Amino acid sequence: MKLREILKSPVFPPGHKWEFRKRGDGYESDVTALVRRMVEDEAIRDDQRWAWERWRNDETKLKKP
């Protein structure tokens, strides 16, 4: 993955509703269930992976001001 290439974030239509179900084997909040469902979407997963790699490899964050 080249960090110089800008990846376009996915755009969903206004009013898009995410369908999610909580796990039944223990406590899970609505937010956790929603995020887990969103990450199952390939476009969101790729966008988040790219953002993480960009943040992790940003040398300016390592330099002291």
Buried (B, 14 or more C-beta within 10 A) or exposed (E): EEEEEEBEEEEEEEEEEEEBEBEEEEEBEEEEBBBBBBEEEEBBEBBEEBEEBEEEEEEEEEEEE
